[in-house]
Amino acid sequence: MGALVLLLAGCPAPDDQAVQPAELQGTSTPASATPSSTEPTTRPAAPRQPLALAVNIRRTPLDIAVPVARRISDDANTSWAALGQTGGRIDIRIGPGALDAVERNADVLAVVPAFRVRPTVQAVSVAGIDPMRDPADYALTVRAPRVPPSVTTLTVVGDIMLGRGVAEVAAAAGDPSAPLRPLQRRLAAADLTVGNLESTLSQAGPPEQGGDSFAAPPAVLDGLTDAGFDLLSLANNHAGDYGDEALLRTLARVRQSPIRSVGAGRDARQAWRPVVLHHGSTTFGFVAFNAIGETPRATRTQPGAAEVRMQPRTGPLDADDLRRLTATITALSQRVDVVVAMPHWGDQYTYTPVPDQRRVGAAMVDAGADIVVGGHPHWTQGVQRHHGRLVVHSLGNFVFDMDFSRQTQEGVMLELVFWGDELMATDFTPYVIGAGYAPRLAGNARAAAILLPMWAASDPPFSS
């Protein structure tokens, strides 16, 4: 145990989380209070946190046994091959710069108190327990400035299209939500689950986009509820596929379910209204917009989606639209703990964001967004880092009948871990859309192949 305390001593904390000697040794009676000679003093137990083993985010997720983890934490010489991974000797680092080294070099492993872990690295699970998700159950602990705050897991998925061919296959199976079933338990296990619903729930008007008009049976809301969805974005280019009345009926049907919707409404005020979700004492605010067109732009009198006109479909970037977006985010950031922005943007069938995506992504972060997660391209796209916060440009399709290419039938779930209001971990979990247009988790080799072009299109440290 003494070795673990020394590890923490070698890892200086930020100024607002400085480790004081009293915190390492137990809290003593304040100097201003003189204890009575007849009253024994007690020392409350010092706070403890997991002692995390952090590796490069591009490595295959790793789970190791407790004795192995203890040997690594003691700086024992071992190899990646002994852990079932590629590489030679593990370069174990502690202290200042350890996590920076992990970001730069996939051969480095950092041993750090969990409160230092950042979302650009990944924590190793020990005996099946993730130190970031389940800190209270994790085997290796160390004295720390404070106990971990409340943990919230937030899962975000890409485009969910439950109409057209997907609806036909699901109807044949006797379950309109059949494509959601293989990952239902994983989705529902998150504290909060959100996604982009890219199909209306009504055919009250003529199809506005011909064969590319998407309408799902309203019964899919039961399956989405079973899968744990708390929020669906309707800020996309298919929410208006069957006209204004169908959009209004879709909004009403979602409103009658346990699920909330964001990004579309009977008018601009409703379409731009953020949604706030709670988990424990932490509040999460969501704002969404469509940049692709086709769905009507919500106005004072017109139902539709919140819209930002920008490349590649509706641009050039409109300054007034951007001001409305950033003002909405700034106002939201002043009343919630975490702001999540969900844009529908970009070019289809490419891993590379267009320049306006990077510009608007940075503007959202500057305005107060804690993370930006986009959709529409039908492929995964790169991850941008701006002032330490992430802009995930596209997660790809989640459920879709686009079976004409490999890239349109694969994607990633973004599984986020927050401690209080701080994003501590990001897990990019690849899947493949297969039989019945249902996503299923990819095996290690396929998962690496799905992530490789996404990393290549990303900013460092994801691309390094």
Secondary structure, DSSP 4 states (H G I P E B T S, - for coil): -HHHHHHHHTSPPPGGGPPPHHHHH-----TT----TTS----PPPPEEEEEEEEETTSPP-EE-HHHHHHHHTT---BSGGGT-SSSB-EEE-STTHHHHHHH-TTEEEEEEGGG--TTEEEPEETTB-TTT-GGG-S-EEE-SS----EEEEEEEEEE--SHHHHHHHHHHT-TTGGGGGGHHHHHHSSEEEEEE-SBS---S--TTGGG--B--TTHHHHHHHTT--EEE--STTTTTTHHHHHHHHHHHHHTSS-EEESEESSHHHHT--EEEEETTEEEEEEEEE-S-SSPBP-SS--EE-B---TTTT-SPPHHHHHHHHHHHHHHHTT-SEEEEEEE-S-SS-SSPPHHHHHHHHHHHHHT-SEEE-B-SSSB--EEEETTEEEE--BBEEE---TTSSGGGEEEEEEEEEETTEEEEEEEEEEEE-GGG-EEEPPHHHHHHHHHHHHHTSPTTT--
